[in-house]
């Protein structure tokens, strides 16, 4: 399955005022990095892959629209998968994206 190009466009627009943004196709999705750290991606499995503080990730999962991101059969700490409905409107997308941006800003420079 290809990534959601409309979601990638919405991510691009939401990040347009953020310094240090770059884009890269990866794992069939379309990733967005800030100063070299991936913050989000339009996932090849549909929906949004989002980087968050690993300590906060489990508490953000609701069992349906927001769950741990799973790759090769295991959950990745610090990564969430948000179903399309969880980021259907601009306000929801920006709220989740801000959470990811705050975490990425706390990481050491690459």
VOPA-593491 format. One record per atom (N, C-alpha, C): residue number from 1; residue in one letter; atom name; x negated, y, z. Coordinates in steps of 0.05 Angstrom, whole numbers, plus 5000, padded with zeros to 4 digits. Layout:
# residues N
{node NUM, "A", "CA", {X, Y, Z}}
...
***
This chain:
# residues 110
{node 1, "X", "N", {4983, 4976, 5000}}
{node 1, "X", "CA", {5000, 5000, 5000}}
{node 1, "X", "C", {4982, 5025, 5000}}
{node 2, "X", "N", {4989, 5044, 4983}}
{node 2, "X", "CA", {4974, 5069, 4982}}
{node 2, "X", "C", {4983, 5087, 5005}}
{node 3, "X", "N", {4966, 5106, 5012}}
{node 3, "X", "CA", {4974, 5125, 5033}}
{node 3, "X", "C", {4995, 5144, 5024}}
{node 4, "X", "N", {5009, 5157, 5042}}
{node 4, "X", "CA", {5030, 5176, 5037}}
{node 4, "X", "C", {5017, 5203, 5029}}
{node 5, "X", "N", {5018, 5209, 5003}}
{node 5, "X", "CA", {5006, 5234, 4993}}
{node 5, "X", "C", {5020, 5258, 5004}}
{node 6, "X", "N", {5046, 5257, 5009}}
{node 6, "X", "CA", {5060, 5280, 5020}}
{node 6, "X", "C", {5049, 5285, 5048}}
{node 7, "X", "N", {5046, 5264, 5064}}
{node 7, "X", "CA", {5035, 5268, 5091}}
{node 7, "X", "C", {5007, 5279, 5090}}
{node 8, "X", "N", {4991, 5269, 5071}}
{node 8, "X", "CA", {4963, 5280, 5068}}
{node 8, "X", "C", {4965, 5310, 5062}}
{node 9, "X", "N", {4983, 5318, 5045}}
{node 9, "X", "CA", {4986, 5347, 5039}}
{node 9, "X", "C", {4995, 5363, 5064}}
{node 10, "X", "N", {5013, 5351, 5080}}
{node 10, "X", "CA", {5022, 5365, 5104}}
{node 10, "X", "C", {4998, 5367, 5124}}
{node 11, "X", "N", {4982, 5346, 5126}}
{node 11, "X", "CA", {4958, 5348, 5143}}
{node 11, "X", "C", {4939, 5369, 5133}}
{node 12, "X", "N", {4935, 5370, 5107}}
{node 12, "X", "CA", {4917, 5390, 5095}}
{node 12, "X", "C", {4927, 5419, 5102}}
{node 13, "X", "N", {4953, 5423, 5100}}
{node 13, "X", "CA", {4964, 5449, 5106}}
{node 13, "X", "C", {4962, 5456, 5135}}
{node 14, "X", "N", {4967, 5436, 5152}}
{node 14, "X", "CA", {4966, 5441, 5181}}
{node 14, "X", "C", {4937, 5447, 5190}}
{node 15, "X", "N", {4917, 5435, 5176}}
{node 15, "X", "CA", {4889, 5439, 5184}}
{node 15, "X", "C", {4876, 5462, 5168}}
{node 16, "X", "N", {4891, 5476, 5152}}
{node 16, "X", "CA", {4879, 5496, 5134}}
{node 16, "X", "C", {4866, 5520, 5149}}
{node 17, "X", "N", {4874, 5524, 5174}}
{node 17, "X", "CA", {4862, 5546, 5190}}
{node 17, "X", "C", {4841, 5536, 5210}}
{node 18, "X", "N", {4833, 5511, 5207}}
{node 18, "X", "CA", {4814, 5499, 5225}}
{node 18, "X", "C", {4786, 5498, 5211}}
{node 19, "X", "N", {4766, 5508, 5225}}
{node 19, "X", "CA", {4739, 5508, 5214}}
{node 19, "X", "C", {4728, 5479, 5213}}
{node 20, "X", "N", {4711, 5474, 5193}}
{node 20, "X", "CA", {4696, 5449, 5191}}
{node 20, "X", "C", {4712, 5425, 5181}}
{node 21, "X", "N", {4734, 5429, 5168}}
{node 21, "X", "CA", {4750, 5407, 5158}}
{node 21, "X", "C", {4739, 5396, 5132}}
{node 22, "X", "N", {4738, 5370, 5131}}
{node 22, "X", "CA", {4731, 5356, 5106}}
{node 22, "X", "C", {4750, 5332, 5103}}
{node 23, "X", "N", {4752, 5322, 5079}}
{node 23, "X", "CA", {4770, 5300, 5073}}
{node 23, "X", "C", {4755, 5277, 5060}}
{node 24, "X", "N", {4765, 5253, 5065}}
{node 24, "X", "CA", {4751, 5230, 5054}}
{node 24, "X", "C", {4771, 5207, 5051}}
{node 25, "X", "N", {4771, 5194, 5029}}
{node 25, "X", "CA", {4787, 5169, 5026}}
{node 25, "X", "C", {4772, 5147, 5040}}
{node 26, "X", "N", {4787, 5132, 5056}}
{node 26, "X", "CA", {4774, 5110, 5070}}
{node 26, "X", "C", {4795, 5089, 5077}}
{node 27, "X", "N", {4788, 5064, 5075}}
{node 27, "X", "CA", {4804, 5041, 5082}}
{node 27, "X", "C", {4832, 5043, 5069}}
{node 28, "X", "N", {4834, 5054, 5045}}
{node 28, "X", "CA", {4859, 5056, 5031}}
{node 28, "X", "C", {4876, 5080, 5040}}
{node 29, "X", "N", {4866, 5095, 5060}}
{node 29, "X", "CA", {4880, 5119, 5070}}
{node 29, "X", "C", {4866, 5144, 5062}}
{node 30, "X", "N", {4874, 5166, 5073}}
{node 30, "X", "CA", {4861, 5192, 5067}}
{node 30, "X", "C", {4856, 5206, 5094}}
{node 31, "X", "N", {4830, 5206, 5101}}
{node 31, "X", "CA", {4822, 5217, 5127}}
{node 31, "X", "C", {4814, 5246, 5127}}
{node 32, "X", "N", {4818, 5259, 5150}}
{node 32, "X", "CA", {4811, 5287, 5154}}
{node 32, "X", "C", {4792, 5288, 5178}}
{node 33, "X", "N", {4769, 5300, 5172}}
{node 33, "X", "CA", {4748, 5303, 5192}}
{node 33, "X", "C", {4745, 5332, 5200}}
{node 34, "X", "N", {4737, 5337, 5225}}
{node 34, "X", "CA", {4730, 5364, 5234}}
{node 34, "X", "C", {4702, 5362, 5245}}
{node 35, "X", "N", {4684, 5376, 5232}}
{node 35, "X", "CA", {4656, 5376, 5239}}
{node 35, "X", "C", {4645, 5347, 5240}}
{node 36, "X", "N", {4654, 5331, 5221}}
{node 36, "X", "CA", {4644, 5303, 5219}}
{node 36, "X", "C", {4658, 5282, 5235}}
{node 37, "X", "N", {4676, 5290, 5252}}
{node 37, "X", "CA", {4692, 5271, 5269}}
{node 37, "X", "C", {4720, 5268, 5257}}
{node 38, "X", "N", {4727, 5243, 5251}}
{node 38, "X", "CA", {4754, 5239, 5241}}
{node 38, "X", "C", {4775, 5245, 5262}}
{node 39, "X", "N", {4795, 5261, 5254}}
{node 39, "X", "CA", {4816, 5268, 5273}}
{node 39, "X", "C", {4842, 5255, 5266}}
{node 40, "X", "N", {4847, 5251, 5240}}
{node 40, "X", "CA", {4873, 5240, 5231}}
{node 40, "X", "C", {4870, 5229, 5203}}
{node 41, "X", "N", {4889, 5212, 5196}}
{node 41, "X", "CA", {4890, 5201, 5169}}
{node 41, "X", "C", {4918, 5194, 5161}}
{node 42, "X", "N", {4925, 5199, 5136}}
{node 42, "X", "CA", {4949, 5187, 5125}}
{node 42, "X", "C", {4942, 5158, 5120}}
{node 43, "X", "N", {4954, 5140, 5135}}
{node 43, "X", "CA", {4946, 5112, 5136}}
{node 43, "X", "C", {4956, 5097, 5112}}
{node 44, "X", "N", {4940, 5077, 5104}}
{node 44, "X", "CA", {4948, 5060, 5082}}
{node 44, "X", "C", {4971, 5042, 5090}}
{node 45, "X", "N", {4976, 5039, 5116}}
{node 45, "X", "CA", {4999, 5023, 5125}}
{node 45, "X", "C", {5024, 5041, 5129}}
{node 46, "X", "N", {5022, 5066, 5121}}
{node 46, "X", "CA", {5044, 5085, 5125}}
{node 46, "X", "C", {5041, 5099, 5152}}
{node 47, "X", "N", {5051, 5123, 5153}}
{node 47, "X", "CA", {5049, 5138, 5178}}
{node 47, "X", "C", {5021, 5151, 5182}}
{node 48, "X", "N", {5017, 5159, 5206}}
{node 48, "X", "CA", {4993, 5175, 5213}}
{node 48, "X", "C", {4975, 5160, 5233}}
{node 49, "X", "N", {4950, 5160, 5227}}
{node 49, "X", "CA", {4929, 5149, 5245}}
{node 49, "X", "C", {4918, 5174, 5259}}
{node 50, "X", "N", {4917, 5174, 5285}}
{node 50, "X", "CA", {4909, 5198, 5300}}
{node 50, "X", "C", {4889, 5190, 5322}}
{node 51, "X", "N", {4868, 5206, 5324}}
{node 51, "X", "CA", {4848, 5202, 5345}}
{node 51, "X", "C", {4856, 5218, 5370}}
{node 52, "X", "N", {4855, 5205, 5393}}
{node 52, "X", "CA", {4862, 5217, 5418}}
{node 52, "X", "C", {4842, 5209, 5439}}
{node 53, "X", "N", {4844, 5221, 5462}}
{node 53, "X", "CA", {4827, 5213, 5485}}
{node 53, "X", "C", {4834, 5184, 5492}}
{node 54, "X", "N", {4814, 5166, 5492}}
{node 54, "X", "CA", {4820, 5138, 5498}}
{node 54, "X", "C", {4834, 5134, 5525}}
{node 55, "X", "N", {4829, 5152, 5544}}
{node 55, "X", "CA", {4842, 5149, 5570}}
{node 55, "X", "C", {4872, 5157, 5569}}
{node 56, "X", "N", {4879, 5173, 5550}}
{node 56, "X", "CA", {4907, 5182, 5547}}
{node 56, "X", "C", {4924, 5165, 5528}}
{node 57, "X", "N", {4910, 5151, 5510}}
{node 57, "X", "CA", {4924, 5136, 5489}}
{node 57, "X", "C", {4946, 5117, 5499}}
{node 58, "X", "N", {4941, 5100, 5518}}
{node 58, "X", "CA", {4962, 5081, 5526}}
{node 58, "X", "C", {4987, 5095, 5537}}
{node 59, "X", "N", {4983, 5117, 5550}}
{node 59, "X", "CA", {5006, 5132, 5561}}
{node 59, "X", "C", {5023, 5146, 5540}}
{node 60, "X", "N", {5011, 5150, 5517}}
{node 60, "X", "CA", {5026, 5163, 5495}}
{node 60, "X", "C", {5043, 5144, 5478}}
{node 61, "X", "N", {5038, 5118, 5481}}
{node 61, "X", "CA", {5052, 5098, 5465}}
{node 61, "X", "C", {5080, 5095, 5476}}
{node 62, "X", "N", {5099, 5094, 5458}}
{node 62, "X", "CA", {5127, 5090, 5466}}
{node 62, "X", "C", {5139, 5064, 5457}}
{node 63, "X", "N", {5122, 5047, 5445}}
{node 63, "X", "CA", {5131, 5020, 5437}}
{node 63, "X", "C", {5144, 5019, 5410}}
{node 64, "X", "N", {5151, 5042, 5398}}
{node 64, "X", "CA", {5163, 5040, 5371}}
{node 64, "X", "C", {5150, 5060, 5352}}
{node 65, "X", "N", {5155, 5086, 5356}}
{node 65, "X", "CA", {5144, 5106, 5338}}
{node 65, "X", "C", {5114, 5112, 5342}}
{node 66, "X", "N", {5104, 5107, 5366}}
{node 66, "X", "CA", {5076, 5112, 5372}}
{node 66, "X", "C", {5065, 5087, 5385}}
{node 67, "X", "N", {5044, 5076, 5373}}
{node 67, "X", "CA", {5032, 5051, 5384}}
{node 67, "X", "C", {5002, 5053, 5379}}
{node 68, "X", "N", {4987, 5035, 5392}}
{node 68, "X", "CA", {4958, 5035, 5387}}
{node 68, "X", "C", {4953, 5028, 5358}}
{node 69, "X", "N", {4932, 5040, 5347}}
{node 69, "X", "CA", {4925, 5033, 5319}}
{node 69, "X", "C", {4911, 5007, 5319}}
{node 70, "X", "N", {4918, 4989, 5302}}
{node 70, "X", "CA", {4908, 4962, 5301}}
{node 70, "X", "C", {4892, 4958, 5275}}
{node 71, "X", "N", {4868, 4948, 5278}}
{node 71, "X", "CA", {4852, 4942, 5254}}
{node 71, "X", "C", {4838, 4915, 5259}}
{node 72, "X", "N", {4840, 4898, 5238}}
{node 72, "X", "CA", {4828, 4871, 5240}}
{node 72, "X", "C", {4837, 4856, 5264}}
{node 73, "X", "N", {4863, 4859, 5271}}
{node 73, "X", "CA", {4874, 4843, 5293}}
{node 73, "X", "C", {4869, 4854, 5321}}
{node 74, "X", "N", {4857, 4877, 5323}}
{node 74, "X", "CA", {4853, 4887, 5350}}
{node 74, "X", "C", {4860, 4917, 5352}}
{node 75, "X", "N", {4869, 4925, 5375}}
{node 75, "X", "CA", {4876, 4953, 5380}}
{node 75, "X", "C", {4850, 4969, 5383}}
{node 76, "X", "N", {4849, 4993, 5371}}
{node 76, "X", "CA", {4826, 5010, 5373}}
{node 76, "X", "C", {4830, 5031, 5395}}
{node 77, "X", "N", {4813, 5031, 5415}}
{node 77, "X", "CA", {4815, 5051, 5436}}
{node 77, "X", "C", {4812, 5079, 5425}}
{node 78, "X", "N", {4829, 5097, 5433}}
{node 78, "X", "CA", {4827, 5124, 5424}}
{node 78, "X", "C", {4840, 5130, 5397}}
{node 79, "X", "N", {4855, 5111, 5387}}
{node 79, "X", "CA", {4868, 5114, 5361}}
{node 79, "X", "C", {4897, 5106, 5364}}
{node 80, "X", "N", {4915, 5122, 5353}}
{node 80, "X", "CA", {4944, 5116, 5353}}
{node 80, "X", "C", {4954, 5114, 5325}}
{node 81, "X", "N", {4975, 5099, 5321}}
{node 81, "X", "CA", {4990, 5098, 5296}}
{node 81, "X", "C", {5017, 5110, 5302}}
{node 82, "X", "N", {5024, 5131, 5287}}
{node 82, "X", "CA", {5050, 5144, 5290}}
{node 82, "X", "C", {5067, 5138, 5265}}
{node 83, "X", "N", {5090, 5127, 5270}}
{node 83, "X", "CA", {5109, 5120, 5248}}
{node 83, "X", "C", {5117, 5146, 5234}}
{node 84, "X", "N", {5124, 5144, 5209}}
{node 84, "X", "CA", {5132, 5168, 5194}}
{node 84, "X", "C", {5153, 5185, 5209}}
{node 85, "X", "N", {5172, 5172, 5222}}
{node 85, "X", "CA", {5193, 5188, 5237}}
{node 85, "X", "C", {5181, 5204, 5260}}
{node 86, "X", "N", {5159, 5195, 5271}}
{node 86, "X", "CA", {5147, 5210, 5294}}
{node 86, "X", "C", {5134, 5236, 5285}}
{node 87, "X", "N", {5129, 5239, 5259}}
{node 87, "X", "CA", {5116, 5263, 5249}}
{node 87, "X", "C", {5132, 5274, 5225}}
{node 88, "X", "N", {5159, 5270, 5226}}
{node 88, "X", "CA", {5176, 5277, 5203}}
{node 88, "X", "C", {5178, 5307, 5199}}
{node 89, "X", "N", {5177, 5322, 5221}}
{node 89, "X", "CA", {5179, 5351, 5217}}
{node 89, "X", "C", {5152, 5365, 5224}}
{node 90, "X", "N", {5149, 5389, 5215}}
{node 90, "X", "CA", {5124, 5404, 5218}}
{node 90, "X", "C", {5117, 5407, 5248}}
{node 91, "X", "N", {5136, 5414, 5265}}
{node 91, "X", "CA", {5130, 5418, 5293}}
{node 91, "X", "C", {5119, 5393, 5306}}
{node 92, "X", "N", {5131, 5370, 5300}}
{node 92, "X", "CA", {5121, 5344, 5311}}
{node 92, "X", "C", {5093, 5338, 5301}}
{node 93, "X", "N", {5088, 5342, 5275}}
{node 93, "X", "CA", {5062, 5336, 5264}}
{node 93, "X", "C", {5041, 5354, 5277}}
{node 94, "X", "N", {5047, 5380, 5279}}
{node 94, "X", "CA", {5028, 5399, 5291}}
{node 94, "X", "C", {5022, 5393, 5320}}
{node 95, "X", "N", {5043, 5385, 5335}}
{node 95, "X", "CA", {5039, 5378, 5364}}
{node 95, "X", "C", {5020, 5355, 5367}}
{node 96, "X", "N", {5024, 5334, 5351}}
{node 96, "X", "CA", {5006, 5310, 5353}}
{node 96, "X", "C", {4978, 5318, 5343}}
{node 97, "X", "N", {4977, 5333, 5321}}
{node 97, "X", "CA", {4951, 5340, 5310}}
{node 97, "X", "C", {4935, 5357, 5330}}
{node 98, "X", "N", {4948, 5375, 5344}}
{node 98, "X", "CA", {4934, 5391, 5364}}
{node 98, "X", "C", {4921, 5373, 5385}}
{node 99, "X", "N", {4935, 5353, 5393}}
{node 99, "X", "CA", {4924, 5334, 5413}}
{node 99, "X", "C", {4899, 5321, 5403}}
{node 100, "X", "N", {4899, 5313, 5378}}
{node 100, "X", "CA", {4875, 5302, 5365}}
{node 100, "X", "C", {4853, 5322, 5363}}
{node 101, "X", "N", {4859, 5346, 5355}}
{node 101, "X", "CA", {4839, 5367, 5352}}
{node 101, "X", "C", {4825, 5374, 5379}}
{node 102, "X", "N", {4841, 5374, 5400}}
{node 102, "X", "CA", {4830, 5380, 5427}}
{node 102, "X", "C", {4809, 5358, 5434}}
{node 103, "X", "N", {4816, 5333, 5429}}
{node 103, "X", "CA", {4798, 5312, 5435}}
{node 103, "X", "C", {4772, 5313, 5418}}
{node 104, "X", "N", {4776, 5317, 5392}}
{node 104, "X", "CA", {4753, 5318, 5374}}
{node 104, "X", "C", {4734, 5341, 5382}}
{node 105, "X", "N", {4746, 5363, 5391}}
{node 105, "X", "CA", {4729, 5386, 5399}}
{node 105, "X", "C", {4712, 5380, 5423}}
{node 106, "X", "N", {4720, 5360, 5439}}
{node 106, "X", "CA", {4705, 5353, 5463}}
{node 106, "X", "C", {4681, 5334, 5457}}
{node 107, "X", "N", {4679, 5325, 5432}}
{node 107, "X", "CA", {4658, 5306, 5425}}
{node 107, "X", "C", {4632, 5321, 5418}}
{node 108, "X", "N", {4609, 5308, 5422}}
{node 108, "X", "CA", {4584, 5321, 5414}}
{node 108, "X", "C", {4583, 5325, 5384}}
{node 109, "X", "N", {4569, 5346, 5376}}
{node 109, "X", "CA", {4566, 5351, 5347}}
{node 109, "X", "C", {4552, 5328, 5332}}
{node 110, "X", "N", {4560, 5325, 5308}}
{node 110, "X", "CA", {4547, 5304, 5291}}
{node 110, "X", "C", {4525, 5317, 5275}}
***
